[in-house]
Every structure is written in C-alpha cells, then in structure tokens.
Amino acid sequence: MTRSPRVVALGGGHGLAASLSALRQVTDQLTAVVTVADNGGSSGRLRTELGVLPPGDLRMALAALCRDDEWGRTWADVLQHRFRSDGALHDHAVGNLLIVALWELLGEAVDGLDWVARLLGAQGRVLPMSSVPLDITARVLGLDPLHPEAISEIRGQTEVATTNGHVVDVALDPADPPACPEALVAVAEADWVVVGPGSWFTSVIPNLLVPALCRGLEQTSARRVLTLNLGEQIGETDGFSPETHLEVLAAHAPELRIDVVLADQDHVPDPESLRRTASSLGAELVVADIADDQRQLHHDPAKLAKIYREIFQ
C-alpha cells in the first residue's frame, strides 16, 4: 500500500481552513503552518492582555481538522463558539481561551496546540509560523485623498486588511522573527507544500517573510502548489488580477519557485496571460472548478480535494 503524501499547508483564516478541510480528505499526514500576526478581536485582546501568540487563526485551523464524527464535530463547535454578553467576555471564542490556558499551563506553544489537537481528534498538526507574536506593517499608496501619490505606512493586520489605500508591500515587525522549529522540520520532510488561498497580504505572504521559513520553502525537495483566491479582496487587493497576485508574491519572495499554480475556471479572465506569469515562477497552471456554488468567493473543500488529489498523483 502506498503511503499518503506528507503535506504542509501555509496561511491563515478562512482560506487556510478551506484548504485544510480539503487536504484532510487527501492525506493523513498533514501539517498546518499558521500566520501569527492577528491584532484584532478576541485574539488581539488576549495578545495585548497576556502577551501570547494570537490564537484565532490557530483555532480555526484546529477546528478545520476536527475528526468527522460526533466527538470531533461537537468539539469543533465548542472551539468556534463565541460568548455574547455586555461584559468583558463578549466575543471571546472558547477555543482561544482553551489554547491560551494550555499555553499558560504548559509554557510551550506547540505543546499546547498538540494537546488541543488530541482533545479534538484532529486529523493533522497545527503549528505557528513563528514562536513570537508579530505585527504586519504595510506601505500604502493613496491613503491621504489630498495626496494620492503619497505613500504612508500603517501597522497591524486588521489595519492592513481594511485599508482604503492601495497596499504596495508588507513587512513583519520584528523583521527577523524566529521560525517555529517544528514547522521547519515539517517543510523539510514534506512531499507537497500548499500556499494559499487566503488574505494575500495578511495571511499568505507573511509566512514568506519569516527568513528561516522562507529559506526552508526555497530549499525543500517538496513540490509547491500555490492556490489562488477567487477574486480581489476589498481593502487588501482591490483591482488585483490573478497575475497581480503572483507578481506581488514573487516580489516578496523572489527566490521561491512554484511548481503548480491552481486557479478557479470562472475567475481567470485571461488564461494565457496567467499561464505566462505562472511560467515565470517555474509553475504549471492548473485551471479547474474549485469554487463553492453556494457561497460567493469561497473555495469548495470537496472540489479542492479532488483537484489536490489529481495534482499530487
């Protein structure tokens, strides 16, 4: 019997959750490497108050990997449940509190996440991209309507994701954060690495800005799949074509080669243009039906799983 491929998926938020929901149908050797720069909502409050990694994207990845039975589905619901009140607990996600409690008890981020994964019967491992909380900074064009050609700097994942300006590029603060050692091992041992989909500047590209992690992605013998979003994202990537997404990623990680670019068939205005841009990164273009028919601009995990399976084979 052939073994399942070892797959590492990078990103954060809903994009990574969709990718993990698909990949868990394809392999039983799955690791998520998750962006840790969130500064908003429950995660931001816990980060500010306790000085911990923001747990929200890690929680979403764990929920996506919950075992597909009554136990797993119940715990996934518990993890994602948010309190509603007029007090300090309002909008805190139960999973965020559970993860942070284990971090305080065990004193180690990866150990805490592994314990939550065991509780959930998670079908895979979830790791932070770095062992320290990070901030995203961005250079933004046209933020001041009186000076549309001026470039301003903004700070914070939430601020970058909702800016009214045009994001030129992003960076991390600190600029040289330590990569999670377990994430480096997973990338080195992988057969396939999947990057995206997700918020391009705040979930996808940040993984490539951790120097040791980016070097690991450049040097791994794994083949690399880049899954494109289904369109532009208000605030972050207004006016971006599929080609622009690739060009921006290449500008942030110029030495990173991609083997396969995966795009949805209804969101590629000019397939030949995208094929040429993908080829400049060393990649073959695969165009397929991967969009959710019910939810606009969401990937369908079942359709994604089918295409990932074909690509991996």
Secondary structure, DSSP 8 states (H G I E B T S, - for coil): -----EEEEEE-HHHHHHHHHHHTTT-SEEEEEE-----SHHHHHHHHHH-----HHHHHHHHHTS-SSHHHHHHHHHHH-B---SSTTTT-BHHHHHHHHHHHHHS-HHHHHHHHHHHHT-SSEEEESBSS--EEEEEEES-STT-TT-EEEEESHHHHHT-SSEEEEEEEESSS--B-HHHHHHHHH-SEEEE--S-IIIIIGGGGGSHHHHHHHHH-SSEEEEE--SS--TTTSTT--HHHHHHHHHHHSTT---SEEEEEGGG-S-HHHHHHHHHHTT-EEEEE--B-SSSTT-B-HHHHHHHHHHHH-
